[in-house]
Amino acid sequence: MVEKARSDNVGDSVRNVLWAYLSFFSTKGLNLVSIVILAWYLEPAEFGTMAICLAILGYFEILSQFGMGTALISTREKVEETASAVLLCGMLFSSILAGSIWLSARSIADWYGDPLLGDLLPVIAIALMVQALTNVNANFLVRELRLKAKLVPDVLRGLTKGLVSILLAVLGYGVWSLVLGYLCGAIVGAIALWIIRPWWPTRRPDLATLKYIAHFGAHLIGAETINATPRLLDNLLVGKVLGASALGLYSLAYRIPELGIKSLINVAGFVLHPVMSKIQSDSEALKSYYYGALKYCALLMFGTGAAIAVLAEPLVYVLYPPKWYAMIVPMQLLAIAFAVGTINIVPGNLLKALSRTDLMFKISLINLPFFLVLLWLAVPHGIVAVAFIQVILAIIQFLSHYLFLKSRLDISAHRTFSALMPGAVCAVSASVVAMIAQSLLSTDSNLIQLVVATAAFGAAFFVSVRITAPEVFQQIAQRWIHKAGRA
């Protein structure tokens, strides 16, 4: 019975991961297409200015959400009261934080020596309040595992953002094309969310519900703010120390790893958290699910990270003009950092499902000095050094998560290592084959090199997975047979 329940949970997770990944991939794919087009019209400094805006907004978004959406997904009772509390508090926090950005925009612009920031930040801050209006709607879709329905607003958001940005860039609006495209995408996405998953507050939140989301969110907000430091503080420091042009190169080096790997992190979080929350009372089923999730996440994410690192050079040469070629090495390092860092999504969601956000906060506090010191030391040495430090920080985050889970939740070192090994072996094997294929080519065509290396990597990875994790193919075959039988 336990094994059947575990199989059902894994099956539900696989289906929902596919829909969630399609949703996120579509959005980020549209974003990447628009970025590639925009890279031919805009300068690195303009992307750098936008990156500063997004880094500042990123911290404020975490604060405005206060972990409340996660609390709504986790709660098992008083769902409507919790949803009303999330909306009320979200609107209040977002309004206060947006006001803070408006008041401090000129000071931030002076600190960076970029007067344009004083005009851009108040406009992009409006997105905070727009997102707060549909935070409940979005989290209800995740809670209900209706990730197929979430595809429409996500795609509309990405499509609107890209089309508006491209149109304005072609018309010569510079960095304003990025800011206005971002805001228009947020508005269209919010409208679509409200249509697809309509919700109105029907019950007034009581004091106990407000205390619940405050207690749940207090530790989570601290953990998420600290954990966001490697991906946000680096942008702020690079922009200040190295300038907007260097930050523009660094921010675009993020884009392809973000599409391929970070999207998997977010998608896995959409699925892992609600599923783990459902089985939180069954410790054995939860641990079995944890190791299985760790294994499949490693297979997907290690493989994707290795592919991006190996293919980065021909990919950049094919997609971007020469002014962007300096981002190749940072992209390779960031792909590795993302791939290593992704394994933290599984223990992180386990702690959320168990409502142990206090442990998440403690782990983050331990990591914070490493984040601050290492990034501060790396920035003066250029964006390659900053990207390399991201690899080190990802390893530190994994080790700290593992040590806490080992001591507090009886997570096995052997089973953890066994879960990660197939992904690592497949990634390394496929990378070696792809690099050999590239070295044997006699053509100077970057497109041909990209196609051949991609094919070699894909074939080698497929064979490696077949050897190291044959159950993946067995489960896929069983699911197709089951689906054919029902038809």
N, C-alpha and C positions, 0 to 999 in steps of 0.2 A: 504493500500500500504506500509506504514511504517512497519507494523507488518510482512508483507510478506518479505520485504527486510531484516528485522532483522532475520526472520526465515532462510532465505537463507544464511545469513552471519554465523549464528550459525551452520547450516548444513555444510557449507564449512569448517568451523573451526574444527568441529568434525572429518570430514574425514581427513583433513590435520594433525590434532593432532595425529590421529591413525598412519598415515604413518611416521610422524616425530618421534613419540615415538618409533615405530618399528625400525626406523633407529638408533636413539640414544640408545635404549635399546639393540639392537643387538651389537652395538659397545661396550657399557659398559658391556654388558653381557659377551662378549668374553674377555674383559679386566679382569673382575672379575674371570672368569674361569682360566685365565692365572695367575692371582695374587694368587689364592688359590694353584695352582700347585707350583708356585715359592716360596710360603711361606714355603714349605717343603724342599726347597733346599738352600734358602738364609736366612741370619740372620736379625733380626730387625735393626741392625746398618746399613746394606746395603740398606734396604728400607729407612732408615732415611737419608742417604746421597743422595739418589735419590730424596727424598722429598724436600731437600734443593735446588737441581738443578731445580726442577719443580716450586718451589715457586719463585725463582729468575726469571726463564723464564716466569712465569705467569705475573709478573709485566711488563716485557719487551714486552710481547705479546700485552698487553693492550695498551701500548705506541705506538707500531709499527702500530697497526690498527687505532689508533686515531679516532675511531668512524666513519671511512670512509665507512665501509660496511653498517652501519646503515643509513648513509646519502644516499647511493645508493638505499636502499630499500624505503626510504621516498620520494625521489624526484619524482615529477610529470612531469618534463620537462628536456630537455637536458640530457637524460639518457646516451647516448653514450659518451658525453663529460665528464659526471660525472664518468662513468666507467673508462675512460682513466686516469682521474685525480687520481682515487683511486689506480689504478695500479702503476702509476708513483710515487705518494707520498708513497705508501706502500713499494715499492722496496727501495726507498731512506731511509725511516725511519728504515726499517728492517736491511739494510746494516750498517747504523750508529750504531744501537743498538747492532747488533751482534758483530761489531768491539769493542764496549764498553765492552761487556762481555769478549771478547778475551783478551783485555788489562788489565781488572781488575780481571781476574780469579785467579791469584796467590795471590793477596791481599785478596780476599774473602776466599781463602783456608787458608791463614795465620790467618785470623780473627776467623775462625771456628776451627783452629787447625787440619785440615784434608787435607793433601797434595793432596789427590786424587781428590779433587774438582778442583784443578788447571788444571787437564787433562780432567775431565768430562765436565766442563762448556763450553769450546770452541767447543766441539763436538756437544753437544745438542743445542748450539746456532744456528747451521746451519738450524735447523727446522724453525727459524724465517723467513729466506729468502725463504725457500721452501713454507711455507704457504702464504707468500706475493704474490707469483706467481699465485696462484689460488684463492685469496681472492675475486676477481670480479666474477669468475665462481661460487663460492659457494653462494655468495650473490644474484646473478641472479636467481639461483634455488629457494632461499627463496623468493625473490621478486615475482617470477612467481608462487609461491606456488606449485612447482614441487618437493614436498618432497618425493614422491615415487621414483623419479629418484635419489634423494640424498642417498637413502638406499645403493646403490652399493658401492660408494667410502667410505662411513662410515664403512661398513662391511669389506671391503678389508683392510682399515687402521687398524681396530681393530684386524683382523685375522693375518695380517702380524706382527704387533707389538707383539702379544701374542706368535706366533710360533717362531719368531726369539729370543725373550727373553727366552722362555722355552728351546730351543735348546742350546743357549749359557750358560744358567744356569746349565743345565745338564753336559755340557762340562767343567764347573768349572770357568766361566768367572766372577762370582760374580756380583757386581753392574754394571759392563760394559754390562752385558746382558740386564739390564733395559734401559740403555742409548741408546745402539745400536738398541734395539727393538723399542724404541720410535722414533728414527730418521728414521729407515726403514719404519715404519708405516706411518710417515708423507710424505715420498717420494712416496710410492705406492698410498696413498690417493690422493695426488696432481695429479699424472698421470691419475688416474681414473676420477677425477673431470674434467680435461681438455678434456678427451675423451667424457664424457657424456654431458657436457655443454661447447662445444668449444666456445671460444671468443677471438677475436683479436681486438686491438684498431683500430678504423676506423676514429675517429675524434680527433683532437687536443684540449685539454681542454683550454678554454679561462680564462681570469682573473676572470670573474664573477663566473665561476664554481669553481675555486680554492678557492675563497673567501667563497662560499657557504659551501663547505665541511670543510673549516677551522673554520668558525663560528659555524657550526653544531657540529663539533668534539671537539672544544675547551672546551665547557662545559661538553660534554658527557665523554671525556677522563678523566676529573677531577673527575666526579661522579663515573665512573667505577673503576678508580684507588683507590679511597677512599672506595667504596663499596667492593672491593676485599680484603681490609685490614683484615677483620676477618678470611678469609680463606687462606691468604698467609702470613700475618705477624705472625700469631700464629705458623706456621711451622718454620719460620726463628728464632723466639724467643725460641721455644721449643728446636730446634736444638742447639742453642747457649748456653742456660742456663741448660737444662736437658740432653743434649747429643743426639747422633744419635740413640741410642737404644730406648730411650723414644719417639723420633720423629717417628721411624719406627712403633712402636705400635700405636701412634696417627694417623699416615697417613693411616694405614690399617683400623683403626676404621672408617675412612671416607668412605671406599670403598663401603660398602653395602648401607649406606644412600645416597651416591652419585649416585649409580646405580638406586635406587628406587625413590629418591626424586629430587635430583639435576638434573637428566636427564629430569624429568618433567618440571623443571624450564626452562631449555634451550629449550625444545621442545615447551612449551607454548609460549616462546618468538619468536620462528620461525614463529608461526602462528598469535599470537595476534598483533604483530607490523604491518605486511603488511595488515591485515584485518582492523585494526583501522585506518591505514593511508588512506585506500580507503573511509572510511565513516567519515573522520575527519571534513568535512564541515557540517554534520548533527548532531548537538549537542545532540538532543534527542535520536537519534538512537545510538550515541556513548555512551551516559550514560547508556542506556538500555543494550547495549552490555557489557559495563564495569561491571555492577552488575551481569549479567549472567555469565561472565567469572570468576568473583570473586567466585561465588557460586560453579561452577564446578571445579575450581582449588582447592578450599578448600576441596571439597568432595574427590577428588583424592589424594591430597597431605597430608591432615590430616590423612586420612585412611592409606596411605602408611607409613607415619612416625610412627604412633601408632603401626602398625604391626611389623615394624623393631624393635622398642623399646621392645615390648613384646616378640618377638621371638629371640632376640639377643643372649641370653645365650645358648639355645640348638643349635642354628645355628652355633655359633663359635665352640662349642664343637664337632659338626659333621664335620665341614669343615677344621679346623686348628689344628696343633699340640699344645701341652701344652705351648710352649714358647710364644704363642700369646694370652693366656687367659686373660691377664691383660687389653686387649682392650675392654672387654665386656661393662663395665659401661660407658666409654667414647663413645662407639658406641650408647648406648641407649640415652645418652644426646644429641649427635650430630643428631640423628634421630629426636628428638623433635625440636632441633634448626632449622634443615632444614625444617621441616614441618611448623613451624611458619614463617620462613623467606620466604617461597615460595609465600606467598600472596603478597609480594612486587613486584612480576613480573608483576602483572596486572596494578597497578598504574604506575610502571616504563614504561611499554610499552604505556600506555595512554599518558604520557608526551612526549615520543619519537614521537608518531604519530602526536601530536600537535606541534612538533618542539620546545617544551619547555624544552630543555636540560638545560637551565639556571636554572630552578627550581630544576631539578635533582641535579645539582651541589650545589645549596644552601642547599638542604636537606642533601647532603653528608657532606658538611662542618660542619653542625650542629652536625652530628653524629660522625665526626672524633675524637673529644676529648674523647668521650666515648669509641670508639674502642681502642685508644692508651692507655688510662689510665687503663681501666679494664683488657685488655690483659696483660699489664705490671705487674699489681698487681697479676694476677692469675698464671702466668707461674711458679714462684718459688714454688708454692704449688702442682705442678704435673699436669699430663694430664687430670685427672678427673676435677680439678678446671678449667682448660682451656675450657674443653667441656661444663661445666656448664655456664661459662661466655658467650659462644656462644648462649645459650638460651636467656640470658638477652639481648645480642646485637640484636638478631632477633626481640625481642619485641620492643626495642627502635627504630629500623628501621621501623617497622610497624606503630608505633605511630607517628613518624615524617612524614611519607608519608601521613597518614590520615589527620593530622592537616593542612598540606600544601594544600591538595586537597580540604579539607572542606572550607578553606578560599579563595582559588583562583579559583576553578572550580566548586563550588556549589555541592560537593559530600555529600550526606545525611548520617548522622550517623546511623539513623534507618535502612536505606536500606543496608548499609554496614554491620551492625550487623546481619540483617536478612539473608544476603547472606552467612555469615560465620557460622551461627549457625548449619545448617544441617550437615556440615562437622565435626564440633566439637562434636556434639551429637553422630553421627555415630562412630567416632573414639573412644570416651570414652566408649560407649556401647560395641563395639566389643572387646576392650581391657579388660574390666571387664569379659566378657564371656570367653575369651581365658585364662586369669589368673585363673579363677575358674576351667576350664577344666584341666589345668596343675596341679593344686593343688589336684585334685581328682585322678590323675593317680598314680598307685602304682608301675609302672615300673621304672627301672633305665636306660633304654635305651634312650639316647638323641635323636636318630632318631625318635622313636615312640612319644616322647614328642613333637618334632618339627612338625611332621605330624598332630597329634591330635590338637595341639594349632593352627596350621595354618588353619585347617579345621574349628575349632570353631570360629576363628576370621573371616574367610571369610563368613561363614554362618550368623553370627551375623551382620556383616557389610552389607551384602546383604539385610537382613530383615530391618535393620535400615534405609537404603537408600529408601527401598520400602515404609516405613512409613513417613519419613521426607521429601523426595523429589520424590514423585511418578511420576512427569513429566519426570524424566530421563528415566524411563521404557517406558512411552508413546511415547517419541521421538524416542527411539530405535525401538519400534514396528512400528511406522509410517514409519520410514526409510526403514525397512525390507519390509513392505507392498508395499511401493513405488517402491523399487528395484525389488520385485517379479512381480509387475504390468508391469514394463518396459521390464522384461525378457519375 
